[in-house]
Amino acid sequence: MEDEGRVSEPDKRRLRREFLSVRNRLTDDDVRETGRALAERALGLPELAHARTVAAYVSVGSEPGTAALLDALRARGVRVLLPALLPDNDLDWGEYAGPGSLAQIRHSGKMALFEPAGARLGPDAVTAADVVLLPGLAVDARGMRLGRGGGSYDRVLARLERAGVRPRLVVLLYDTEVVAHVPAEAHDKPVHAVVTPSGVHRFPGA
């Protein structure tokens, strides 16, 4: 096994390209159908059943769809927080109040993102979440997550640790993105669960 303290960044970039290449071959219908299946699976999680506040995100492009899940959580009376990207790649947060509460924002050098159009609550708002839904490209058998490499969610996880809070960490993926191993560094922490269209994977070591 690779020394986790000395992760090869080219290896991470190669893996990201491979996973994104597979995603980019999906049709819009594939993404919508997956989003509905993910919402059904995720809504059955005990963590979400008891959550009062969930920090989530709006999927874009070929990411596993989150729209159905966001609306279902809001219909349950859950307070849903959504991220807004800051210039330094950190995340601010705002409340989701339905599809009409989103604005499409194009950040320099990045794809257009859907962000909350209302008041900003500050980066520390995420510390109130009972569950944090994390985007990712893959998760391995240990629960280690491979992100896109921007570092935004590394900052979120560090902020949660500094605040001494331990929300449940859940990743939404396609079935083929739960793999045997992804590169991880010594400071990386495993997630608690992965939801895919076919089921839920849990990681007791998280």
trRosetta pair geometry for C-beta under 8 A, 3 or more apart (Angstrom, degrees):
i j d omega theta_ij theta_ji phi_ij phi_ji
1 4 7.8 -9 140 -43 108 89
1 181 7.1 -147 -132 -136 96 149
2 6 7.7 -127 167 77 92 77
2 7 7.1 78 135 -111 131 61
2 8 7.5 -96 -156 2 143 97
2 11 7.9 -168 -108 98 165 173
2 183 6.3 -35 81 -114 150 84
3 6 4.7 23 95 36 115 99
4 7 6.7 7 -159 -60 44 94
4 183 7.6 159 -126 -169 67 61
4 184 5.0 -14 -145 86 112 80
4 185 6.0 153 164 -131 79 19
4 186 5.8 126 114 -69 98 57
4 188 7.6 -112 179 36 118 114
5 185 6.6 70 -122 -156 33 68
5 186 4.6 23 -97 -42 81 114
7 11 7.1 -122 178 60 76 119
7 12 6.6 49 155 -43 116 117
7 183 4.4 113 -145 170 112 119
7 184 6.8 -161 -81 76 134 13
7 185 5.1 -85 -7 -73 128 83
8 11 3.9 78 84 1 107 111
8 12 7.0 179 96 -9 59 80
8 183 6.8 -117 46 -117 68 154
9 12 5.5 -50 -150 35 41 113
9 13 6.3 42 152 -20 69 103
10 13 5.5 -53 -145 37 35 112
10 14 6.3 38 155 -22 67 103
11 14 5.7 -53 -148 34 31 112
11 15 6.4 29 154 -17 64 105
11 183 5.6 111 104 -44 120 145
12 15 5.8 -56 -149 38 31 110
12 16 6.3 33 153 -21 65 105
12 146 7.0 -175 -145 -146 88 106
12 149 6.7 131 138 -91 121 112
12 183 5.4 -97 -74 57 88 136
13 16 5.7 -53 -148 35 32 113
13 17 6.5 33 154 -20 64 103
13 149 7.3 42 -91 -83 70 157
14 17 5.8 -55 -153 34 32 111
14 18 6.5 31 151 -20 65 106
15 18 5.6 -55 -149 34 34 112
15 19 6.4 27 157 -13 68 105
15 137 7.5 135 132 110 92 135
15 138 7.1 -84 163 21 117 142
15 146 6.2 -81 120 -161 131 157
15 182 6.6 136 167 -137 162 92
15 183 7.2 -176 5 8 150 103
16 19 6.1 -58 -147 40 30 104
16 20 6.0 25 158 -15 66 112
16 137 5.8 148 -123 11 68 175
16 146 7.0 -155 -78 158 78 116
16 148 6.5 102 -142 -139 129 48
16 149 6.3 -37 -76 -25 161 121
17 20 5.9 -61 -143 43 27 108
17 21 6.1 35 156 -29 64 107
18 21 5.8 -52 -149 28 27 114
18 22 7.0 25 154 -15 60 102
19 22 6.0 -55 -156 34 34 109
19 23 6.5 32 150 -17 67 107
19 137 4.2 109 104 177 155 112
19 138 5.7 -129 -93 -39 149 107
19 146 7.4 146 -8 99 157 132
19 177 6.3 71 -141 -115 119 103
20 23 5.5 -54 -147 39 37 113
20 24 6.0 39 155 -26 69 107
20 62 8.0 121 -156 68 63 126
20 137 6.9 -50 -53 -127 75 128
21 24 5.8 -54 -145 33 28 112
21 25 7.2 29 154 -22 58 102
22 25 6.1 -59 -162 26 34 110
22 26 7.9 46 143 -33 60 94
22 174 8.0 -145 121 71 119 152
22 176 6.8 -105 156 94 156 141
23 26 5.8 -41 -170 5 46 117
23 61 7.7 68 140 127 119 105
23 62 4.0 140 158 118 96 128
23 63 7.3 19 -165 -77 143 35
23 174 7.4 -178 -95 -6 86 142
24 61 7.9 -27 -102 167 73 118
24 62 5.6 -152 -87 0 40 158
26 30 4.1 -126 -168 86 95 140
26 31 5.7 108 132 -53 127 85
26 34 7.9 -27 -162 -7 146 140
26 62 5.0 130 52 -146 116 114
27 30 4.7 109 52 -1 71 100
27 31 7.3 -137 97 -2 43 85
28 31 5.7 -55 -152 36 35 111
28 32 6.3 33 153 -18 68 106
29 32 5.8 -55 -144 38 33 109
29 33 6.1 30 159 -17 67 108
30 33 6.1 -60 -147 39 25 108
30 34 6.2 24 156 -18 63 110
31 34 5.8 -56 -147 38 28 111
31 35 6.3 33 153 -25 63 106
31 59 7.9 -174 -175 130 114 136
31 62 5.9 -127 -85 -136 126 52
31 63 7.7 66 -143 68 117 40
31 64 7.5 -165 -147 -125 75 29
31 65 5.3 111 162 -46 82 109
32 35 5.6 -54 -150 31 30 115
32 36 6.8 29 154 -18 63 101
32 65 6.2 58 -108 -38 32 164
33 36 5.9 -53 -154 32 33 109
33 37 6.6 28 151 -14 65 107
34 37 5.7 -59 -149 40 34 109
34 38 6.0 35 154 -22 69 108
34 64 5.6 -104 134 -136 124 78
34 65 6.0 131 85 16 85 97
34 174 6.6 -36 -145 -101 146 86
34 197 5.3 -89 -138 -66 73 127
35 38 5.7 -53 -143 36 29 112
35 39 6.4 32 157 -22 63 104
35 59 7.2 -146 -102 43 117 152
35 64 6.6 152 -84 172 66 62
35 65 2.3 -40 -82 79 124 124
35 66 6.7 -97 -138 -24 105 18
35 67 6.1 21 178 39 146 83
35 68 5.1 131 142 11 98 113
35 69 7.4 -122 -174 -12 81 92
36 39 5.8 -53 -150 32 30 112
36 40 6.6 29 153 -18 63 105
36 65 7.6 12 -22 78 51 131
36 68 5.4 100 -98 -28 54 173
37 40 5.8 -55 -152 35 33 111
37 41 6.4 28 153 -15 66 107
37 197 3.8 37 114 -138 140 91
37 198 8.0 8 162 -51 134 41
38 41 5.8 -58 -147 40 32 108
38 42 5.8 26 159 -17 69 112
38 64 5.6 108 -61 169 159 116
38 65 6.7 164 38 67 131 71
38 66 7.6 -66 103 -94 136 50
38 68 7.6 129 70 64 85 114
38 69 6.4 -59 112 -48 95 126
38 172 5.3 60 -164 -154 138 116
38 195 5.9 105 -153 125 82 113
38 196 7.4 -61 -101 -162 88 20
38 197 6.0 -59 -59 -80 70 65
39 42 5.9 -58 -138 41 27 107
39 43 6.1 28 162 -23 64 109
39 68 3.9 -92 -40 108 156 109
39 69 4.0 -154 -109 -69 87 73
39 72 5.6 124 -174 6 118 144
40 43 6.2 -55 -145 32 23 109
40 44 7.2 21 155 -17 56 107
41 44 6.1 -69 -167 32 32 110
41 45 7.7 46 142 -39 63 91
41 195 5.0 156 112 -166 120 109
41 196 7.4 -30 90 72 173 32
41 197 6.9 -171 -18 -135 139 25
41 199 6.9 -175 -137 -129 135 13
41 200 6.2 173 175 -57 110 90
42 45 5.7 -31 -167 -4 47 116
42 48 6.0 66 158 -13 80 162
42 69 5.5 12 68 -123 143 129
42 170 7.3 116 -134 151 104 145
42 172 6.9 -28 -71 -95 134 109
42 195 4.8 44 -79 -164 84 174
43 48 6.2 -105 -126 104 35 138
43 49 7.7 87 174 -73 55 77
43 69 7.1 -158 -53 -128 90 81
43 72 5.7 -64 -86 135 132 143
43 73 7.8 -148 -102 -69 90 70
44 49 7.6 -1 -167 -53 23 113
44 200 7.9 -128 85 -38 106 138
45 48 4.5 75 71 13 102 101
45 49 6.7 -164 92 -14 51 86
45 170 7.1 16 -148 -110 174 153
45 193 6.9 151 -129 102 133 162
45 195 7.1 -83 -53 -77 128 127
45 200 6.8 149 -89 -115 95 147
46 49 5.3 -55 -142 34 35 117
46 50 6.3 11 167 -2 69 109
47 50 6.8 -78 -157 45 21 93
47 51 6.3 35 150 -48 63 109
47 130 7.3 176 -180 135 81 98
47 131 5.1 111 148 -90 110 125
47 168 4.3 -82 -145 61 142 165
47 170 6.8 171 85 -49 149 132
47 192 7.5 116 -71 104 157 143
47 193 7.3 -171 6 20 145 142
48 51 5.2 -41 -138 9 38 123
48 54 6.8 27 -127 -90 86 139
48 73 7.1 -89 -169 -105 113 105
48 78 7.7 -27 -171 -91 80 159
48 131 5.9 -36 -85 -2 68 169
48 170 7.9 -37 -51 3 105 167
50 130 7.3 -127 106 158 78 151
51 54 5.1 63 140 -63 146 94
51 73 7.9 -26 83 -147 122 113
51 78 5.9 37 101 -131 95 123
51 129 7.9 0 -160 -175 118 71
51 130 4.0 -176 -132 78 83 129
51 131 4.8 -56 -99 1 146 112
52 78 6.7 -179 -167 -133 23 69
52 79 6.4 19 149 21 68 101
52 130 5.9 102 35 -18 68 135
53 78 7.1 155 -99 -176 22 80
53 79 4.5 -25 -106 74 77 107
53 80 7.8 174 -156 -80 56 24
53 81 6.6 32 -178 -15 99 108
53 128 5.3 -7 89 125 165 92
53 129 4.9 -119 116 -113 99 50
53 130 5.6 125 58 0 68 86
54 73 5.7 -75 40 -166 145 151
54 78 5.5 19 4 162 110 130
54 79 7.4 159 23 83 62 55
54 80 5.5 -18 69 -112 93 68
54 81 7.1 -167 94 25 43 76
54 129 6.1 69 -137 -151 20 103
54 130 6.7 -47 -77 56 60 84
54 131 4.8 -12 -120 67 86 99
54 132 7.7 168 -165 -89 60 28
54 133 6.6 37 173 -14 104 104
55 81 4.5 -29 -107 71 68 111
55 82 7.9 160 -159 -80 60 25
55 83 7.6 59 -176 -51 99 88
55 93 6.9 -62 -127 -124 105 137
55 126 4.9 41 -95 -134 156 86
55 129 4.0 -61 -15 -84 100 157
55 131 7.3 -160 33 98 68 53
55 132 4.5 -7 64 -117 112 75
55 133 6.7 -161 96 27 60 70
55 156 7.9 179 136 -165 152 136
55 167 7.5 71 21 124 111 169
56 66 6.2 161 170 -179 117 139
56 69 7.3 -172 -143 110 147 112
56 70 5.9 -178 105 -95 156 91
56 73 7.3 163 -36 34 149 161
56 80 5.6 -24 19 -162 120 101
56 81 7.0 142 21 70 66 54
56 82 6.2 -32 75 -92 78 72
56 96 7.4 -22 55 -21 116 146
56 133 4.4 22 -119 42 68 128
57 66 6.4 118 82 20 61 172
57 82 6.3 119 -114 -144 37 78
57 83 5.7 -12 -105 20 92 107
57 133 6.4 -139 11 97 83 102
57 135 5.6 -58 62 -41 154 108
58 66 6.2 -149 -132 71 32 122
58 67 7.3 45 -144 -79 80 73
58 70 7.2 -2 -96 -49 73 157
58 82 6.1 32 -26 -149 94 131
58 102 6.4 90 -81 -128 161 142
58 113 7.2 124 70 -178 108 76
58 114 4.0 -75 106 76 155 111
58 115 7.5 -137 24 -71 129 33
59 63 3.9 -152 -157 93 98 115
59 64 6.2 -121 -114 85 148 43
59 65 5.1 -149 60 -126 151 35
59 66 4.3 144 -18 7 102 93
59 67 7.0 -94 39 -28 101 75
59 135 7.7 149 -103 -107 73 113
60 63 5.9 55 52 14 46 123
60 111 6.0 158 128 121 144 131
60 112 7.2 -177 -145 86 143 64
60 113 6.2 -96 -46 -115 148 56
60 114 6.7 165 -77 3 102 93
61 111 6.6 -38 -35 -177 126 163
63 66 7.7 -18 118 -14 114 98
63 135 6.5 -35 -147 -140 137 115
64 172 4.7 -147 94 134 136 102
64 173 6.1 -160 -23 -124 148 14
64 174 6.0 -168 -74 -49 110 70
65 68 6.6 57 125 9 112 96
66 69 5.2 -67 -162 48 62 113
66 70 5.6 65 142 -30 89 102
66 133 7.3 128 -126 134 131 150
66 172 6.7 148 -84 49 92 164
67 70 5.9 -55 -148 32 30 111
67 71 6.6 20 159 -12 64 107
67 99 7.5 29 -151 -89 109 106
68 71 6.1 -61 -151 40 30 106
68 72 6.2 28 154 -19 66 111
69 72 5.7 -57 -143 39 31 110
69 73 6.2 32 158 -20 66 105
69 133 8.0 129 123 -104 144 165
69 172 7.8 -135 -5 -89 163 152
70 73 6.0 -56 -150 35 27 109
70 74 6.4 24 155 -16 63 108
70 80 5.9 111 -151 -174 81 163
70 82 7.9 25 -129 -76 132 118
70 96 5.8 -99 -173 166 115 163
71 74 5.7 -55 -146 39 32 111
71 75 6.2 36 153 -23 65 106
71 98 7.3 57 -112 -123 88 64
71 99 7.7 -12 -79 -39 113 91
72 75 5.6 -52 -147 34 32 114
72 76 6.7 34 152 -20 62 103
73 76 5.7 -57 -157 33 34 113
73 78 4.2 -63 174 59 88 134
73 80 5.3 105 104 -73 126 120
74 77 7.8 68 179 -59 34 12
74 78 6.5 -90 -83 61 30 79
74 80 5.6 -64 -71 0 87 129
74 96 6.2 -109 -75 107 126 108
74 97 7.7 142 -142 -130 141 26
74 98 6.8 -177 132 -69 166 64
79 95 6.6 -60 -167 -130 87 109
80 95 6.9 104 75 -160 59 64
80 96 4.0 -33 93 40 113 121
81 93 4.6 7 -179 -175 115 124
81 94 7.1 147 -152 73 70 23
81 95 6.3 -50 -100 -97 58 51
81 96 7.2 -158 -95 -8 9 89
81 121 7.2 -79 -132 42 116 147
81 125 6.0 178 -138 129 146 116
81 126 6.6 -168 110 -96 151 62
81 128 7.8 116 -35 69 147 101
81 129 6.4 -104 31 -78 130 112
82 93 6.8 145 71 -152 32 71
82 94 6.0 -31 62 66 83 74
82 95 7.6 85 16 -167 85 10
82 96 5.0 89 -22 -61 117 100
82 102 7.7 -44 105 -102 167 96
82 115 6.7 172 126 -150 112 49
82 116 4.8 141 67 -40 112 103
83 91 4.1 -41 -149 -161 117 125
83 92 7.1 122 -160 69 62 43
83 93 5.9 -43 -102 -96 49 69
83 115 7.0 -72 104 -125 51 92
83 152 7.4 93 177 159 155 135
84 91 6.7 129 59 -162 43 69
84 92 4.5 -30 64 70 101 96
84 93 6.9 -172 13 -81 86 18
84 94 6.0 49 -27 -4 120 107
84 105 7.6 59 -147 23 87 159
84 115 4.3 85 -108 -165 81 130
84 116 6.2 -86 -55 42 109 83
84 120 6.4 -84 42 -111 147 105
85 89 6.9 -24 -162 -130 96 39
85 91 6.4 -40 -100 -105 45 70
85 105 7.5 -170 41 99 100 132
85 107 5.6 -44 90 -65 138 154
85 110 7.6 -68 114 80 171 163
85 113 6.2 94 -3 42 122 161
85 115 7.1 -112 10 -85 74 136
85 152 6.8 -66 -118 -107 89 145
86 89 6.9 -49 72 32 76 11
86 90 4.6 -13 48 67 128 80
86 91 6.6 -157 0 -88 95 17
86 92 5.7 102 -57 -20 104 95
86 123 7.6 -42 -21 -73 143 112
89 150 5.4 -161 -151 165 124 96
89 151 5.5 56 133 73 140 98
89 152 5.1 -123 167 -75 82 81
89 155 7.3 143 114 -8 86 141
90 123 5.7 -22 155 -107 120 139
90 152 6.6 145 -128 -135 19 74
90 155 5.1 -108 -117 130 78 163
91 123 6.2 118 83 -124 55 86
91 126 7.3 59 95 -42 116 137
91 152 5.3 81 -42 -176 105 109
91 153 7.8 30 -14 -78 138 53
91 155 7.0 157 11 83 86 118
91 156 6.0 -3 38 -69 128 108
92 120 4.8 -12 162 -157 135 117
92 121 7.2 147 175 52 83 59
92 122 6.4 -61 -141 -132 86 12
92 123 5.7 -70 -98 -66 51 65
92 125 7.8 55 -175 20 57 120
93 116 7.6 46 174 22 44 139
93 120 7.2 112 65 -159 38 66
93 121 4.9 -44 84 55 89 109
93 122 7.1 -25 39 67 88 36
93 123 7.1 118 -6 -116 92 27
93 125 4.1 -133 63 71 132 129
93 126 5.8 163 -49 -54 148 79
94 115 7.2 82 32 165 125 81
94 116 3.0 -151 86 86 123 145
94 117 7.6 -170 125 39 159 23
94 118 5.2 156 -176 69 126 82
94 119 6.3 158 -129 81 103 44
94 120 5.6 -65 -72 -102 99 45
94 121 6.0 158 -95 -5 44 95
95 101 7.6 -52 104 159 69 152
95 116 6.4 117 57 -141 32 151
95 118 6.3 -33 53 68 82 138
95 119 7.9 19 18 59 95 83
95 121 7.3 85 -33 -38 80 131
96 101 6.1 146 -158 80 45 134
96 102 7.7 6 -130 -64 84 93
96 116 6.3 -113 -79 -94 54 109
97 100 7.5 -57 99 73 88 82
97 101 3.9 114 55 -57 86 153
97 118 6.8 65 4 -24 126 143
98 101 5.5 104 59 -3 62 103
99 102 6.1 -53 -166 16 45 114
101 116 6.1 -11 141 -143 100 75
101 117 5.7 -153 178 34 52 96
101 118 6.0 -24 -164 -22 105 108
102 114 4.5 13 179 -180 130 104
102 115 6.7 134 -153 64 76 24
102 116 6.6 -60 -104 -98 58 35
102 117 6.2 138 -161 -22 8 98
103 114 7.2 157 74 -151 30 59
103 115 5.9 -33 63 66 82 78
103 116 7.6 22 18 129 87 15
103 117 4.0 106 -27 -87 108 99
104 112 5.2 21 179 167 99 122
104 113 7.4 161 -152 82 55 31
104 114 5.7 -33 -95 -94 63 69
105 112 6.6 162 80 -158 33 73
105 113 5.5 -24 64 64 88 82
105 114 7.6 142 17 -107 77 19
105 115 5.1 -10 9 16 127 122
106 110 7.6 173 -170 78 57 74
106 111 7.8 -88 -130 159 75 28
106 112 4.4 -41 -87 -97 79 85
106 113 7.8 150 -93 16 32 65
107 110 4.3 4 77 49 102 119
107 112 7.9 152 11 -111 65 38
107 113 6.7 13 -5 9 109 113
110 113 7.2 -4 125 -29 120 107
116 120 7.9 146 85 -91 113 58
121 125 3.7 60 115 -74 120 149
122 125 5.4 129 68 -30 71 94
123 126 7.1 -35 173 7 52 106
123 155 7.9 -56 -164 139 131 117
123 159 6.5 -131 147 -115 104 162
124 127 5.4 -25 -178 6 72 119
124 159 6.7 -147 -107 -180 60 127
124 163 7.2 134 -150 -81 95 136
125 128 6.2 -46 -177 19 54 112
126 129 5.6 -29 -170 -3 57 120
126 132 6.7 47 -172 -104 107 120
126 156 5.7 -63 125 -149 169 100
126 159 6.6 79 69 96 120 131
126 160 6.9 -77 119 -69 107 94
127 159 6.6 -110 -63 138 100 98
127 160 6.2 171 -106 -109 74 61
127 163 4.3 -75 -130 140 135 175
127 165 5.2 133 -163 20 83 148
129 132 5.2 94 109 -69 146 79
129 167 4.8 14 102 -102 88 160
130 167 5.6 147 167 -131 17 97
130 168 7.0 10 147 19 65 92
131 167 5.7 -180 -93 176 16 107
131 168 4.8 -23 -112 64 78 96
131 169 7.9 171 -160 -79 62 21
131 170 6.0 0 -173 7 108 119
132 156 7.0 163 -164 148 148 129
132 160 7.3 -91 -25 -73 153 150
132 167 5.0 97 -14 101 93 134
132 168 7.4 -180 26 84 65 46
132 169 5.5 -16 67 -109 98 66
132 170 7.3 163 82 28 47 71
133 170 5.4 -34 -106 78 64 94
133 171 7.5 129 -165 -102 61 28
133 172 6.4 15 -167 -16 110 106
134 145 6.4 -18 117 -142 139 168
134 147 7.7 -78 167 -93 109 107
134 153 5.6 97 -143 -157 103 149
134 169 6.0 14 -13 -169 125 92
134 170 7.0 161 18 77 80 38
134 171 5.0 -41 72 -90 93 80
134 191 6.5 -130 37 -104 137 134
135 147 7.0 82 97 -135 80 88
135 148 7.3 -4 116 -17 117 109
135 153 7.1 -161 48 -45 79 146
135 171 7.5 77 -165 -141 9 84
135 172 7.6 -35 -110 50 50 89
136 139 6.1 57 119 -52 153 89
136 145 4.5 -95 -116 -166 144 107
136 146 6.1 107 -173 70 98 52
136 147 5.5 -74 -116 -92 70 58
136 171 4.7 -14 21 -150 131 130
136 173 6.5 -43 79 -77 100 107
136 177 7.7 148 111 154 94 132
137 146 4.9 -61 64 101 97 100
137 147 6.8 123 5 -146 91 14
137 148 6.5 119 -35 -75 113 61
137 173 8.0 76 166 -121 16 108
137 177 6.5 -137 157 -149 46 126
138 145 7.5 157 87 -155 48 49
138 146 4.4 16 55 38 90 119
138 173 6.9 90 -114 -135 34 143
138 177 4.5 -134 -104 -173 67 84
138 178 7.3 170 -159 -85 73 22
138 179 5.3 -4 -172 11 125 118
138 182 5.3 151 99 -71 116 139
139 143 6.3 -12 -179 -149 112 34
139 144 6.7 163 -153 78 65 37
139 145 5.1 -24 -98 -98 87 64
139 146 7.3 -153 -73 14 39 74
139 171 5.4 145 -46 67 136 151
139 173 6.3 -142 10 -28 102 153
139 177 7.1 63 18 134 68 87
139 178 5.9 -18 69 -114 86 68
139 179 7.5 152 78 29 35 73
139 182 7.3 -88 -136 7 19 136
139 191 6.3 -64 -129 37 137 126
139 194 4.8 -164 56 -77 149 138
139 201 7.5 170 96 82 127 133
140 143 7.3 -54 71 13 63 16
140 144 5.0 -3 39 53 106 90
140 146 7.9 75 -28 -23 93 99
140 178 7.8 137 -113 -168 21 54
140 179 5.4 -45 -104 81 71 76
140 180 6.2 -2 -151 118 98 23
140 181 4.9 55 -141 -115 145 23
140 182 4.6 -157 -38 7 117 83
140 184 7.8 -114 29 -35 133 120
141 179 7.7 -91 -30 106 76 41
141 180 5.6 -5 -18 -148 117 44
141 181 7.0 -32 19 -66 97 59
142 181 7.9 45 2 -114 106 66
142 184 7.6 -87 75 -7 137 158
142 190 5.6 -119 138 -95 79 128
142 203 6.7 67 157 -147 33 129
142 205 6.7 -45 -165 62 75 139
143 190 3.0 66 95 -170 115 114
143 191 5.0 -150 -180 50 96 60
143 192 7.2 42 -151 -71 138 11
143 194 7.8 -163 -125 -28 68 102
143 203 3.1 72 -66 -149 129 175
143 205 6.5 -169 20 66 133 94
143 206 5.2 -112 150 -68 165 102
144 182 5.7 -154 102 63 105 98
144 184 4.2 -70 -160 -75 148 139
144 188 5.8 56 -140 133 103 133
144 190 5.6 -65 -65 -99 54 76
144 191 8.0 148 -101 4 13 80
145 171 5.8 170 -110 -73 122 151
145 182 7.5 -29 159 72 11 148
145 188 7.7 -158 44 -170 73 117
145 190 7.8 133 -17 -143 81 44
145 191 5.5 65 -45 -24 117 119
146 182 4.2 -118 -48 -173 114 151
146 183 7.3 77 -100 48 106 72
147 150 7.2 -96 138 33 118 73
147 153 5.8 -171 -109 48 151 123
147 154 7.5 -135 27 -40 156 88
151 154 4.8 -53 -156 36 62 121
151 155 6.3 66 147 -24 81 96
152 155 6.0 -60 -165 32 33 110
152 156 6.7 31 143 -19 66 104
153 156 4.8 -40 -144 32 49 118
153 157 6.2 50 155 -19 70 98
154 157 5.9 -54 -148 38 30 109
154 158 6.4 31 152 -18 63 107
155 158 5.7 -55 -145 39 31 111
155 159 6.2 35 153 -23 65 105
156 159 5.7 -55 -150 33 30 112
156 160 6.6 31 152 -19 64 103
157 160 5.7 -49 -149 33 34 113
157 161 6.5 34 152 -18 64 104
157 169 7.7 29 -107 -104 105 141
157 189 6.4 -175 179 40 135 119
158 161 5.7 -55 -150 36 34 112
158 162 6.4 34 153 -20 67 105
159 162 5.8 -52 -146 36 32 110
159 163 6.3 26 155 -15 64 110
160 163 5.9 -63 -149 40 29 108
160 165 5.5 -91 -163 72 78 90
160 166 7.4 109 160 -93 111 33
160 167 6.5 -92 -142 21 137 97
161 164 7.6 39 176 -70 33 31
161 189 7.9 159 -71 -23 127 153
168 192 4.8 -73 -159 42 81 156
168 193 7.1 9 172 15 111 107
169 189 7.9 112 17 109 164 107
169 191 4.1 -120 113 -139 109 79
169 192 5.1 130 53 5 69 89
169 193 7.7 160 90 31 54 64
169 206 6.8 -145 50 -172 109 139
170 191 6.7 136 -93 174 19 120
170 192 6.4 -44 -71 65 66 95
170 193 4.9 -12 -114 72 85 94
170 194 7.3 158 -163 -95 63 27
170 195 6.3 27 178 -10 110 105
171 191 5.3 66 -17 117 106 176
171 193 7.6 -171 28 99 67 50
171 194 4.9 -23 68 -112 95 79
171 195 7.4 -177 87 25 45 68
172 194 7.7 156 -92 -162 18 65
172 195 5.4 -23 -108 68 67 98
172 196 7.8 141 -163 -86 52 42
173 177 4.0 -128 -179 80 121 125
173 178 6.2 137 92 -49 142 79
173 194 5.6 -16 20 -170 118 113
173 195 7.4 145 27 74 67 47
173 196 5.4 -38 81 -89 78 90
174 177 4.9 91 60 -2 76 110
174 196 6.3 55 171 -141 17 101
174 197 7.1 0 -137 -1 55 105
175 178 6.8 -55 -170 19 41 103
175 196 4.6 113 -85 168 57 140
175 197 6.1 -66 -44 45 99 91
175 198 5.2 41 -96 12 124 118
177 196 7.5 172 51 -102 89 119
178 194 5.7 152 -94 106 113 155
178 196 6.3 -89 -21 -43 122 141
178 201 5.7 129 -136 -8 148 159
179 182 6.4 94 72 -49 120 90
184 188 4.4 -119 -167 60 98 150
185 188 5.1 112 56 -19 67 104
189 206 7.3 84 160 -148 88 74
190 203 5.1 -121 156 130 131 147
190 205 5.8 61 40 94 154 94
190 206 4.3 -116 98 -95 100 79
191 194 6.8 91 91 -60 131 77
191 203 6.5 93 81 34 58 137
191 206 5.9 -36 119 -115 19 139
192 202 6.8 -20 160 -147 66 77
192 203 6.3 -154 -153 52 24 90
192 206 4.4 -154 -89 91 56 158
193 200 5.9 -10 -171 -174 118 99
193 201 6.6 154 -158 81 63 52
193 202 5.0 -23 -101 -103 88 67
193 203 6.9 -162 -76 12 39 81
194 200 7.2 160 82 -158 50 51
194 201 4.5 -2 54 55 99 104
194 203 7.9 62 -9 -24 90 108
195 199 8.0 -140 -147 116 53 31
195 200 5.5 -19 -104 -105 69 78
196 199 6.1 7 61 53 92 56
196 200 7.8 -179 26 -83 68 31
196 201 7.3 36 0 -7 106 104
203 206 4.7 85 95 -31 102 105
